[in-house]
Structure formats: structure tokens, C-alpha cells
Amino acid sequence: MINSYSQEEIALIRQSGQITHQVLEQVLQKVAPGMTTLELDNYAEKLITQAGGKPSFKMERGYHWATCLNVNDMVVHGIPTDYKLKEGDRLGVDLGTYYKGFHSDASWSVLVGSKSSNTRSLENGSGVRSLNDTLKFLHTGEKALENAIKQCLPGNHIGHISKAIQDTVEGAGYSCVQQLVGHGIGRLLHEDPEIPCFLRGKIATTPLIKVGLVLAVEVIYNFGKSEVVYENDDGWTIVTRDRSISGLFEHTLAVTEDGPVVLTL
């Protein structure tokens, strides 16, 4: 069932989203070579709690961390550990906040130590690539999210969002992950509808976008091929099959009569 939220409820989700935005910004500012992903997770949880919220991800059964921190070939659900970030790593920070009965969710990917020379080469998993290659890859994800949000209009369909992501990502030569999706959000962290990063079938057969819909739109894509696998037996961490780097960009937004309003900005 696809939920519709009132203006008053969306105002509360916005409050949750403001916490998510502020915490995400502060965590990203703290990212640096030598920092462990577990230290970043502890910092995020502290900030969420100090703001009066609860980490949404810790409310998911079996998950015990405030964030998912995805390094290089990790796609989603990267568990924070004692891994020390290195210059040139791609880090995706994904977190959510539960506040006054409502969830919000956002993610952003960055290059660790990105003040390096643009001529430097990086060696991470899939082989050597230039710094510019990685920055171009990350910029594509940002642009895909921007284009997807523009499609969140009353009267459009979820397929319009999916197509915008697919066109942007594949148009730049990268791959959309097909096994993972964005989602509705509100009273629960994950609600209907699913929002794939590629168009499944015809746009007209996908769910209609209506006023009051609240969505967590996610761009989940890979530098190489689209296939992903579980990395180990932790039941969470998903990586690219070909070990190429991955990217994740996400905002929570509400659909209004005047168009989309991003709640995690």
C-alpha cells in the first residue's frame, strides 16, 4: 500500500530530514585519511541523539549501527569497522533519523582526500583509474539525483524517476544497479512504492505520483558492470561483482501541488 501524508505530517518529516541533513553534512566534513568508518558511525549517532532523534538504521532488525558506510566497491549496507580511510577511497555515507514518529533518509558519496592533484592515479579494487575519472563518476550520480527529483511531479509515474536515473547514469557510460531500489518513507523507513534505478517495462504501468507521497529517491550505480553480490556472511554488505567502485546519492522528498520539496536539505 502506498501511503499519502498530510501537510502536517510532511512538516514533521521535514524536521526529521533537517536532522538527517545536518548530521550528514557534519559527518562528511569529518571524513579524512586515517579516520575509521566506526569512528564516523559513532560520531553520527552522537549527533542524531543530541538533536533529539534516533538512528533509523538501528531500528532495523539485526542492524546495530547508525550508518551504512560504503567504501570503494561496497554498494550498500557497509558495516562500520576499524578500517582506516585512505586518500583516494570512495566513501558513501548513508544515514537516517527517526524523529517525532517519522523517518528520513539520505546518502552522499565523496572522494577521501579530494584535494589531491588531478593527475594522480588511484589503485582500488578494479585497478588503476585517474582521480578525474572518479570525480566524473561521482558528479554523474549527483546529476542523476537532481534529474530524478525533477520528475517527482503530480501526474507523473515512478517510471519517470527511474528513466531519469537510467538515462543520466548510462548516458555517462556507467551501470545502474538493478537489484536495489529507492522507496517510500514516512512512518516506516521502507514503504511502498519501490523506485528502481532503471525503467522496468512501460512508464504508464508504474505507480502514479500523487500529492502527499513521500519518497527516498536513491541513485545506486557502478563504475563497471551492474551486477552485485554479498561480500561475506555478515548478511548486509553488498559489493560490485567486478570490484569496480560504486556510488550512492539519496534525498528524501515530498510531492506537493507545486512539485517536489526536498526534505533533507
N, C-alpha and C positions, 0 to 999 in steps of 0.2 A: 504494500500500500504506500502510495506517495503522499506524504504529509504536506499540508499547507499551513503557514504560520501567519498570525495576525501582526499588525504593525507593532503592537505592544510586545509580543514575543520576539519579533525581529530586533527590537530595541535592546532586549536582554541578550540576544545572541551577539549583537554588536559589542556590548560590554565585555562579553567573553572574548570576542575577537580582538578587542583592543589589548587585552592582557596577552593573548597569543602573539599579536604583532610586536608589542613592546619586548616581550621575552625573547622572541626570535631575533629581533634586532640586536639585543644585548648579547645574546649567545654568539651571533655571527661576528660581532665586534671583538669577542674574546678569542676567536679562532686564530691560532698561531702555531708554527712549528714547535714541537716539544710538548704541546698540550695533549692530554689524553682525552679520548672520547668519553670516558667515565667522569672525568672532571667537568667536562661540558654538561653532561647529563645532570650531575649534582647541582651545578650552577643553575640550570634551567628549572629544576624542581624547587630550589630555594626561591627563585624569583616568582614562580607561579604561586607558591604558597604565601609568600609575603604580600602578594596582590589580592589575596583572599580567595583564590581559586584552588582547584585540584587538577593534577595532571590527568588528562583524559585517558592517556595511553595506559596508565597504571590501573585503570578501571576495566581494562580488557582482560578477560580471564587468561591467566597464565603468563601475562606480560608484567614485568616488575620494574620497568624503567619509565622515566618521564618523557623520554625522547626516543626516536629512532635515528641513529647516526650512521649514514651510509658512506663508506669510503671507497673511492675508485670504482671497482666492478660491482659493489653492492648496489642493488636496485632499490629495495625497500626493507624495512624491519630489521635494520642493522642494530644489533645489541651493543650498547656502550661497554667498552672494555678498557684495559690498561694500554691499548695501542696508542703510541705516541704519533701524532700527526707529523708528516714530513712536508717540506716545501715541494710543491707540485702535486700534492694529493688533491683529488676532487672530493669535497665533503658535502653531503646533503644533510641538512638539519631539518627534521620533521617533528613537530610537536603540536599538542592540542591542550585546550583548557576547558574544564567544566566549571561553570560559574552560574549561580542562581538558577540551576536546573537545566542549563543548556551548554552544548558543546560548540567549540570552534576548532579549526584545524588548518595549519599552514605549513609550507615547506619551502626551502630555498637551497640552491646549490652554489658553492663557491670554490674557488681555487685557493688552496692554502699557500700563503706567502706570495700573493699575486703581484707583488711589486718587483718580481724578478725581471731580468732582461727578456724582452720578447723573442730574442733569438735562441734562448736556451732550449734544449731538448729535454724531454721527460721520459723516464722509463717506469711504467706502471702497468704490470699485468700483460697488456696486449702488445707491448713493445714500445719502440721509440715514437714519440709524436712531439710536435712543437708546442710551445706554450700558446702560440696564436691559434693552433688547431683546437686546443681545449677551451680557450676563451670564446672562440666562434661557436663551438658546441654549446656552451652554457648560454650564450646570447640567444641562440636559436630557441632554447627552452623558455627563456623569458618572453620572447616574441610570440611563441606558440600559446603561452598562457594568456598574454594580452589579447591575441586574436580570438581565443576561445571565449574569454569573458565578454567580448563584444557581441557574441552570438546568443548570450543569455537574455533573450528578449521574449516578452509575452507573445505567444503565437508561433514562435519558432519551435523546433523539436530538439531533443537531446542530440540527435544525429548532426545537427548544425554545429554543435560544440565539438563533437568527435571529428567531423570533417575538417574543421578549422585547425585542430591539433595535427591531424594527419597531413594535411596539405603543407603546413609550415615545417614540420619535422622532416617528412620525406622529401619535400622540395629542397631542403638543405643537404640531403644525402644521408640522413640518419634513419633509424628504425624506431617505430612505435612498439612498445611492449603490449602484447595482446592479451596476456593472462591476468593483467591487473587493471583496475578501473578507479576512477573517481566515484563520488557517491553523494547521496543526500545526507544532510546532517541537521541536528537540532536537539531534540530530547535525547536521542541516541547518537553516538559517534558515527555509526554507519547506518544509514537509512536508504530506502529506495529514492530515486532511481539510480541504477548503475550508469556511469558515464565513461564508456570506453575511450581510448585514445586513438581509435580508428573507426571508420564507419562500417557498421555491420548491416548489410542489406540496404534498403531504401530509407531515406531520411523520414519519409511520411509514416513509416511503420514504427518509428521510435517514439518514446513518450513525449507528449506535448508539454511545452514550458508554459507555466501559468504564474500569475501574480501570487506571491506568498511562498513560492518554492525557495528553499534554501539549499545551496549546493556547495560541496567541496570539490572544486574543479582541479584535477591533477594532470600534469603533463609528465608522463613516465616514458622515457625514451633512452635508447642506447646509441653509442658512437658506432658500434658494429652491427651485428645481426640482432634480431628481435628476441630470440629465444632466451629464456631464463630458467634457472634451476635452484633448488635449495642447496646452500653451500655445505651444510653439515647436518648433524642430527639435533640441532637446537630447536627445530620446528618453526623458526622465524626467518632467519637471514636468507634472502633471495639474491642471487648474483646473476650476472650475464653468463650464458653458456660459453661464449667465446672469450670471456675475461676482458672484454673491452669495457671502457668506463661507461657509467650510466648517469642519468640526470633526473632530477625531480623538482618540479616547481608547482606550487599549490596555493590557492586562496579559497577562503570561504566567502560566499556572496549570497545576497538575497535578490530575488527577482521582484521588481516593483513596476508600477504602471509606467514609470519614466525610464525603465531599463534596469540593468544590473547595478547593484550597490555593493562594493567590496567591503566586507565587514572586518577583514583582517588587515586593514590599512589605517 
